[in-house]
Amino acid sequence: MRVTFDSNVYVSGLNYPGTPARLLELAAADIFRLQLSQKILDETIRILTGKFRWPSHDITEARAVLASISQRVTPYVQLDVVRRDPDDNRVLECSQSSGSDYIVTGDKDLLDLRQHAGARILRPTEFLSILWQMR
């Protein structure tokens, strides 16, 4: 199963205990194949350094961890589906290009789509529930 996370899931999972952190642990345990594009990684790093003021050595470690638990995706499409926040389109591009089954996000604009290119768009808690049902 391929899954694309929005940057808000990475940021939450790296900063706080809870469902996003648990999902990162499950990705590390190879329960699903996490798909990550450079643009999603860049946005995640930008938020960690700007909003959360992570020092450079923690950023380096976060990059290494995310690289080790994900598959790098180079999107082959450029989308303009979400007009209110064009950065949301980068998540859709990664998902569509990787053939993801799920997009996991807390973003309302993406959640309102409910589905894109065959991928269901879910909140972290909804995706975790699906994982438990599959076990």
SERO-4910 file (N, C-alpha, C, O; in steps of 0.05 Angstrom, whole numbers):
BEGIN
 pado doro    nc1    nc2    nc3   cac1   cac2   cac3    cc1    cc2    cc3    oc1    oc2    oc3
  Met    A     17    -23      0      0      0      0     18     25      0     36     27     16
  Arg    A     12     43    -18     27     68    -20     11     91     -8    -13     92    -12
  Val    A     25    108      7     12    129     22     28    155     19     52    155     22
  Thr    A     14    177     14     27    204     13     17    219     37     -7    222     41
  Phe    A     36    230     53     29    248     75     32    277     66     50    283     51
  Asp    A     14    294     76     17    322     73     39    331     93     44    317    112
  Ser    A     51    354     88     72    364    106     61    368    135     77    365    154
  Asn    A     35    374    138     25    378    165     26    352    182     28    354    206
  Val    A     25    330    169     27    304    183     56    300    192     60    291    215
  Tyr    A     75    306    174    103    303    182    109    322    205    122    314    225
  Val    A    101    347    203    107    367    223     95    359    250    109    360    271
  Ser    A     70    350    250     58    342    275     72    317    286     77    315    310
  Gly    A     77    298    269     90    273    278    118    277    289    126    262    306
  Leu    A    132    296    278    159    301    288    160    319    313    181    320    326
  Asn    A    138    332    319    138    351    341    122    342    366    128    350    388
  Tyr    A    103    325    361     84    318    383     78    288    383     79    275    363
  Pro    A     73    277    407     63    249    408     34    249    397     21    270    397
  Gly    A     25    226    388     -2    224    378     -3    208    352     16    195    345
  Thr    A    -26    211    339    -31    194    315    -10    199    293      0    180    282
  Pro    A     -4    224    285     17    227    264     44    215    272     57    203    255
  Ala    A     52    217    297     77    205    305     75    174    303     94    161    295
  Arg    A     52    163    310     48    134    308     49    126    278     60    105    272
  Leu    A     37    142    261     38    135    232     67    135    222     73    119    205
  Leu    A     83    154    231    111    154    223    125    128    233    142    117    218
  Glu    A    119    119    257    130     94    267    121     71    250    137     53    245
  Leu    A     96     70    242     86     48    225     99     48    198    104     27    186
  Ala    A    104     72    187    119     74    162    147     63    165    157     49    147
  Ala    A    160     69    187    187     59    193    187     29    195    207     16    190
  Ala    A    165     18    205    162    -11    208    153    -25    182    147    -49    182
  Asp    A    152    -10    160    144    -20    134    116    -31    132    110    -50    117
  Ile    A     98    -20    148     69    -28    147     57    -17    122     38    -30    111
  Phe    A     67      5    111     59     16     86     83     30     74    102     36     88
  Arg    A     81     37     48    103     50     34     97     80     32     79     88     17
  Leu    A    111     95     47    108    124     48    121    137     24    144    131     18
  Gln    A    106    154     10    115    167    -14    121    197     -8    104    210      3
  Leu    A    145    206    -16    153    233     -8    166    247    -32    186    236    -43
  Ser    A    157    270    -39    169    286    -60    187    308    -47    184    314    -24
  Gln    A    205    318    -63    223    339    -54    207    364    -45    215    377    -25
  Lys    A    186    371    -59    170    394    -51    156    391    -25    154    410     -9
  Ile    A    146    367    -19    134    362      7    155    363     29    151    375     50
  Leu    A    178    351     24    200    352     43    209    381     48    213    389     70
  Asp    A    212    396     26    220    424     29    201    440     46    209    456     63
  Glu    A    175    436     42    155    451     58    156    442     87    154    459    105
  Thr    A    160    416     92    162    406    119    186    419    133    184    429    156
  Ile    A    209    420    120    233    431    131    230    461    136    239    471    156
  Arg    A    217    475    117    212    504    120    196    509    145    202    528    160
  Ile    A    176    493    151    159    497    174    174    490    200    172    504    220
  Leu    A    190    468    199    205    461    223    226    482    230    230    488    254
  Thr    A    239    494    210    259    515    216    246    541    222    256    556    240
  Gly    A    225    549    208    212    575    212    195    576    237    200    590    256
  Lys    A    174    561    236    154    562    258    164    549    284    159    559    306
  Phe    A    178    526    281    186    511    305    215    516    313    224    507    334
  Arg    A    229    531    296    257    539    302    276    516    308    292    517    326
  Trp    A    273    494    293    291    471    296    319    479    289    323    493    268
  Pro    A    339    471    304    367    477    297    375    459    274    363    438    268
  Ser    A    397    467    261    405    454    236    412    424    240    407    408    223
  His    A    424    417    264    430    389    268    405    372    271    405    348    263
  Asp    A    383    383    282    358    368    283    345    366    255    332    345    249
  Ile    A    348    386    239    338    385    212    353    364    196    340    349    181
  Thr    A    379    362    199    394    342    185    385    314    193    383    296    176
  Glu    A    380    310    219    371    284    229    343    278    218    337    255    210
  Ala    A    325    298    218    298    294    207    299    286    178    284    268    169
  Arg    A    316    299    162    319    292    134    327    263    131    316    249    114
  Ala    A    346    255    147    356    227    145    335    207    153    332    186    140
  Val    A    320    213    174    298    195    183    277    193    161    268    171    154
  Leu    A    268    216    150    247    215    130    257    201    105    241    187     92
  Ala    A    282    204     98    293    190     74    293    160     79    289    144     60
  Ser    A    298    152    104    300    123    110    273    109    111    271     85    108
  Ile    A    251    124    116    225    112    119    207    117     95    183    109     95
  Ser    A    217    130     74    200    137     51    213    130     25    237    125     24
  Gln    A    197    130      4    207    127    -23    205    154    -36    184    167    -35
  Arg    A    227    163    -48    227    189    -61    212    188    -88    215    169   -104
  Val    A    195    208    -92    178    209   -115    185    235   -130    186    256   -118
  Thr    A    188    233   -156    191    256   -173    165    258   -189    161    243   -208
  Pro    A    148    277   -182    122    279   -196    125    285   -226    143    300   -234
  Tyr    A    109    272   -241    109    275   -270     85    292   -280     82    297   -304
  Val    A     69    302   -261     46    319   -267     49    345   -252     61    346   -231
  Gln    A     37    366   -263     34    391   -250      5    398   -249     -8    402   -270
  Leu    A     -6    399   -225    -35    402   -221    -43    430   -211    -27    444   -198
  Asp    A    -68    437   -217    -80    462   -207   -108    456   -198   -127    468   -207
  Val    A   -111    436   -180   -137    427   -170   -146    445   -147   -169    453   -146
  Val    A   -128    450   -128   -135    467   -105   -124    495   -110   -100    500   -109
  Arg    A   -143    513   -115   -134    540   -122   -130    558    -98   -114    577   -100
  Arg    A   -144    552    -76   -141    569    -52   -113    568    -40   -103    587    -29
  Asp    A   -101    544    -42    -74    540    -31    -58    523    -51    -59    498    -49
  Pro    A    -44    535    -69    -30    520    -90    -10    500    -79     -4    480    -93
  Asp    A      1    503    -55     19    484    -43      5    457    -39     18    436    -40
  Asp    A    -21    457    -36    -36    431    -32    -34    414    -58    -35    390    -56
  Asn    A    -31    427    -80    -28    412   -105     -3    395   -106     -2    375   -120
  Arg    A     18    403    -91     42    387    -91     37    359    -78     50    340    -86
  Val    A     19    358    -59     12    333    -46     -3    315    -67      3    291    -69
  Leu    A    -21    327    -81    -36    312   -102    -17    302   -124    -20    280   -134
  Glu    A      2    319   -131     21    311   -152     38    287   -143     42    268   -158
  Cys    A     47    287   -118     63    265   -107     46    240   -107     55    218   -115
  Ser    A     22    242    -97      4    219    -95     -3    208   -122     -1    183   -126
  Gln    A    -10    225   -141    -17    215   -167      7    202   -181      4    181   -194
  Ser    A     30    215   -179     54    204   -192     64    178   -181     76    162   -195
  Ser    A     59    174   -155     68    149   -142     47    127   -142     53    105   -134
  Gly    A     23    134   -150      1    114   -150     -8    108   -121    -14     85   -115
  Ser    A     -8    128   -104    -15    124    -76    -44    115    -74    -61    123    -89
  Asp    A    -49     99    -54    -76     90    -47    -90    109    -28   -114    111    -28
  Tyr    A    -74    123    -12    -84    142      8    -68    167      9    -43    167      4
  Ile    A    -81    190     15    -68    215     22    -77    221     50   -101    220     56
  Val    A    -58    226     68    -64    231     96    -57    261    101    -35    270     97
  Thr    A    -77    275    112    -74    304    116    -93    314    137   -113    301    144
  Gly    A    -87    337    147   -106    352    165   -116    376    151   -131    392    163
  Asp    A   -110    380    126   -117    403    110   -146    402    100   -153    383     86
  Lys    A   -162    421    107   -190    421     99   -194    421     69   -212    407     59
  Asp    A   -178    437     54   -182    438     25   -178    411     13   -192    403     -6
  Leu    A   -158    396     22   -153    369     11   -174    350     21   -184    334      5
  Leu    A   -181    351     46   -202    333     57   -228    337     43   -243    317     39
  Asp    A   -234    361     35   -260    366     20   -261    352     -6   -282    345    -16
  Leu    A   -238    346    -18   -237    331    -44   -246    302    -40   -258    291    -58
  Arg    A   -239    291    -17   -246    264     -9   -231    242    -25   -226    220    -15
  Gln    A   -224    248    -50   -209    229    -67   -196    244    -89   -205    265    -99
  His    A   -173    233    -98   -160    244   -122   -144    222   -136   -128    209   -123
  Ala    A   -149    219   -161   -134    200   -178   -133    172   -165   -112    159   -165
  Gly    A   -155    164   -153   -157    137   -141   -148    135   -113   -150    114   -100
  Ala    A   -137    157   -102   -128    157    -74   -149    169    -56   -159    191    -61
  Arg    A   -157    155    -34   -175    166    -14   -160    186      3   -137    182     10
  Ile    A   -173    208      9   -160    230     25   -172    229     53   -197    233     56
  Leu    A   -156    224     73   -165    219    100   -149    234    121   -127    243    116
  Arg    A   -162    238    144   -148    249    168   -130    227    179   -134    203    174
  Pro    A   -109    235    194    -91    214    206   -106    193    222   -100    169    220
  Thr    A   -126    201    238   -140    182    254   -156    162    237   -158    138    244
  Glu    A   -167    172    215   -182    154    197   -164    134    184   -171    110    181
  Phe    A   -140    143    176   -121    124    164   -111    104    184   -108     80    177
  Leu    A   -105    112    208    -97     93    229   -118     72    234   -112     49    237
  Ser    A   -143     80    234   -165     62    237   -166     41    215   -171     17    220
  Ile    A   -161     49    190   -160     31    168   -137     11    171   -140    -13    166
  Leu    A   -114     21    180    -91      3    185    -98    -18    206    -91    -42    202
  Trp    A   -111    -11    227   -119    -30    248   -139    -50    238   -137    -74    245
  Gln    A   -157    -42    221   -177    -60    209   -164    -80    191   -174   -103    188
  Met    A   -141    -74    179   -128    -92    160   -111   -113    174   -103   -133    162
  Arg    A   -106   -109    200    -88   -128    214   -102   -153    222    -91   -171    234
***
